[in-house]
Amino acid sequence: MKINDDHLYHGAALTQVAEHPTFKAINAFSKNGTRSRSAFLVSTDIGLYLKYASKPKKPFHEFVFTFNRENIAELETLCEKTNKVFLALVCVDARQICCVPYHLFTELLDARKKSKGGDEDAYTVLVTCATGKRFRIYVNVPGRRKQMLGEKVIPRDNFPETIFDKS
């Protein structure tokens, strides 16, 4: 069987999930009979959506994650089928996983929609992970360069523990 990049990079996150002491099971999420390459069910009630970015883009050393309408629809369906959903954004070159609760992701998209005045076909979410600092995740202000919108700060050490947290 051929190994695709997503097998390698998603596998880094899935291995950490499987090694967690409270891990029970993991399965590919299916929507309308089609198995997802990005969405997974962890212990039957946790949704995990994986994306990866190989290298940060200059000049700001941002890892770029693009979510099109299909990705967003898949995330919404995952939310309907599970108790909680997380995005695991694999920053390959940094060898880090930024774990974002779904509600923070939607806050970013909502900020972008409000600033833009409506929906877009795709949304670009940017992640920085400077050495020794927490992740910064944000979107850009529409039509403006070098301006962040909705910045969220995410701890580096919360994956995979946060997905198993009962609170």
SEFI-444378 format. One record per residue (C-alpha): chain; residue in one letter; x, y, z. Coordinates in steps of 0.25 Angstrom, whole numbers. Example, Ala and Ser with C-alpha at 12.3 -4.5 7.8 and 13.67 -1.06 7.14 Angstrom:
BEGIN
+----+----+-------+-------+-------+
| ch | aa |    px |    py |    pz |
+----+----+-------+-------+-------+
|  A |  a |    49 |   -18 |    31 |
|  A |  s |    55 |    -4 |    29 |
+----+----+-------+-------+-------+
//
This chain:
BEGIN
+----+----+-------+-------+-------+
| ch | aa |    px |    py |    pz |
+----+----+-------+-------+-------+
|  A |  m |     0 |     0 |     0 |
|  A |  k |     5 |    14 |    -4 |
|  A |  i |     9 |    23 |     8 |
|  A |  n |     4 |    37 |     6 |
|  A |  d |     9 |    49 |    14 |
|  A |  d |    -4 |    50 |    22 |
|  A |  h |    -1 |    36 |    27 |
|  A |  l |    12 |    40 |    32 |
|  A |  y |     8 |    53 |    38 |
|  A |  h |    -5 |    49 |    43 |
|  A |  g |     1 |    37 |    49 |
|  A |  a |    10 |    45 |    58 |
|  A |  a |    -3 |    51 |    65 |
|  A |  l |   -10 |    38 |    65 |
|  A |  t |     2 |    30 |    71 |
|  A |  q |     2 |    40 |    83 |
|  A |  v |   -13 |    38 |    85 |
|  A |  a |   -12 |    23 |    85 |
|  A |  e |    -1 |    24 |    95 |
|  A |  h |    -9 |    32 |   105 |
|  A |  p |   -13 |    24 |   117 |
|  A |  t |   -28 |    26 |   116 |
|  A |  f |   -28 |    23 |   101 |
|  A |  k |   -39 |    12 |    97 |
|  A |  a |   -41 |    12 |    82 |
|  A |  i |   -39 |    20 |    69 |
|  A |  n |   -46 |    19 |    56 |
|  A |  a |   -47 |    27 |    43 |
|  A |  f |   -60 |    36 |    43 |
|  A |  s |   -69 |    33 |    32 |
|  A |  k |   -79 |    43 |    26 |
|  A |  n |   -89 |    37 |    16 |
|  A |  g |   -82 |    24 |    15 |
|  A |  t |   -69 |    30 |    11 |
|  A |  r |   -57 |    29 |    21 |
|  A |  s |   -50 |    42 |    24 |
|  A |  r |   -35 |    44 |    22 |
|  A |  s |   -35 |    55 |    33 |
|  A |  a |   -46 |    52 |    43 |
|  A |  f |   -45 |    41 |    54 |
|  A |  l |   -54 |    37 |    65 |
|  A |  v |   -46 |    34 |    78 |
|  A |  s |   -52 |    25 |    89 |
|  A |  t |   -65 |    27 |    81 |
|  A |  d |   -69 |    41 |    87 |
|  A |  i |   -57 |    50 |    83 |
|  A |  g |   -55 |    56 |    69 |
|  A |  l |   -41 |    59 |    65 |
|  A |  y |   -39 |    66 |    52 |
|  A |  l |   -24 |    66 |    46 |
|  A |  k |   -17 |    75 |    37 |
|  A |  y |    -2 |    77 |    34 |
|  A |  a |     7 |    88 |    29 |
|  A |  s |    21 |    84 |    25 |
|  A |  k |    29 |    96 |    27 |
|  A |  p |    26 |   110 |    32 |
|  A |  k |    24 |   121 |    22 |
|  A |  k |    33 |   134 |    22 |
|  A |  p |    34 |   145 |    26 |
|  A |  f |    26 |   142 |    39 |
|  A |  h |    29 |   127 |    40 |
|  A |  e |    15 |   123 |    40 |
|  A |  f |     9 |   109 |    38 |
|  A |  v |    -2 |   111 |    28 |
|  A |  f |   -15 |   102 |    29 |
|  A |  t |   -26 |   104 |    19 |
|  A |  f |   -40 |   100 |    22 |
|  A |  n |   -49 |    99 |    10 |
|  A |  r |   -64 |    97 |    10 |
|  A |  e |   -63 |    82 |    10 |
|  A |  n |   -54 |    82 |    22 |
|  A |  i |   -63 |    91 |    30 |
|  A |  a |   -75 |    83 |    26 |
|  A |  e |   -68 |    70 |    31 |
|  A |  l |   -64 |    77 |    44 |
|  A |  e |   -79 |    81 |    46 |
|  A |  t |   -83 |    67 |    44 |
|  A |  l |   -73 |    62 |    53 |
|  A |  c |   -78 |    72 |    64 |
|  A |  e |   -92 |    66 |    62 |
|  A |  k |   -87 |    52 |    64 |
|  A |  t |   -78 |    54 |    76 |
|  A |  n |   -78 |    61 |    90 |
|  A |  k |   -65 |    69 |    87 |
|  A |  v |   -57 |    72 |    75 |
|  A |  f |   -42 |    76 |    74 |
|  A |  l |   -33 |    80 |    62 |
|  A |  a |   -19 |    75 |    63 |
|  A |  l |   -11 |    84 |    54 |
|  A |  v |     2 |    77 |    52 |
|  A |  c |    14 |    86 |    49 |
|  A |  v |    23 |    77 |    43 |
|  A |  d |    36 |    85 |    42 |
|  A |  a |    35 |    89 |    57 |
|  A |  r |    31 |    75 |    61 |
|  A |  q |    19 |    80 |    69 |
|  A |  i |     4 |    78 |    70 |
|  A |  c |    -5 |    90 |    72 |
|  A |  c |   -18 |    84 |    78 |
|  A |  v |   -29 |    94 |    77 |
|  A |  p |   -43 |    92 |    83 |
|  A |  y |   -54 |    93 |    72 |
|  A |  h |   -60 |   105 |    79 |
|  A |  l |   -47 |   113 |    78 |
|  A |  f |   -46 |   110 |    63 |
|  A |  t |   -61 |   115 |    60 |
|  A |  e |   -57 |   128 |    68 |
|  A |  l |   -46 |   130 |    58 |
|  A |  l |   -55 |   127 |    46 |
|  A |  d |   -66 |   136 |    52 |
|  A |  a |   -56 |   148 |    54 |
|  A |  r |   -52 |   146 |    39 |
|  A |  k |   -66 |   146 |    34 |
|  A |  k |   -70 |   158 |    42 |
|  A |  s |   -58 |   166 |    38 |
|  A |  k |   -60 |   161 |    23 |
|  A |  g |   -75 |   163 |    24 |
|  A |  g |   -79 |   149 |    20 |
|  A |  d |   -75 |   135 |    17 |
|  A |  e |   -63 |   131 |     8 |
|  A |  d |   -60 |   119 |     0 |
|  A |  a |   -48 |   115 |     9 |
|  A |  y |   -41 |   120 |    22 |
|  A |  t |   -27 |   121 |    25 |
|  A |  v |   -23 |   119 |    39 |
|  A |  l |    -8 |   122 |    43 |
|  A |  v |     0 |   116 |    54 |
|  A |  t |    13 |   121 |    60 |
|  A |  c |    21 |   113 |    70 |
|  A |  a |    34 |   121 |    74 |
|  A |  t |    44 |   113 |    82 |
|  A |  g |    40 |   113 |    97 |
|  A |  k |    27 |   120 |    94 |
|  A |  r |    12 |   116 |    93 |
|  A |  f |     6 |   114 |    80 |
|  A |  r |    -1 |   126 |    74 |
|  A |  i |   -13 |   123 |    65 |
|  A |  y |   -20 |   134 |    57 |
|  A |  v |   -26 |   138 |    44 |
|  A |  n |   -22 |   150 |    36 |
|  A |  v |   -31 |   163 |    34 |
|  A |  p |   -37 |   163 |    21 |
|  A |  g |   -30 |   171 |    10 |
|  A |  r |   -19 |   175 |    20 |
|  A |  r |    -5 |   170 |    21 |
|  A |  k |     2 |   168 |    34 |
|  A |  q |   -10 |   169 |    43 |
|  A |  m |   -15 |   158 |    51 |
|  A |  l |   -29 |   155 |    55 |
|  A |  g |   -35 |   147 |    67 |
|  A |  e |   -22 |   142 |    72 |
|  A |  k |   -23 |   130 |    82 |
|  A |  v |   -11 |   125 |    91 |
|  A |  i |   -10 |   110 |    92 |
|  A |  p |    -1 |   102 |   101 |
|  A |  r |     9 |    94 |    95 |
|  A |  d |     8 |    82 |   104 |
|  A |  n |    -7 |    80 |   104 |
|  A |  f |    -7 |    69 |    93 |
|  A |  p |   -12 |    59 |    95 |
|  A |  e |   -17 |    61 |   109 |
|  A |  t |   -27 |    71 |   106 |
|  A |  i |   -35 |    63 |    97 |
|  A |  f |   -37 |    52 |   108 |
|  A |  d |   -40 |    63 |   119 |
|  A |  k |   -53 |    60 |   126 |
|  A |  s |   -56 |    75 |   129 |
+----+----+-------+-------+-------+
//
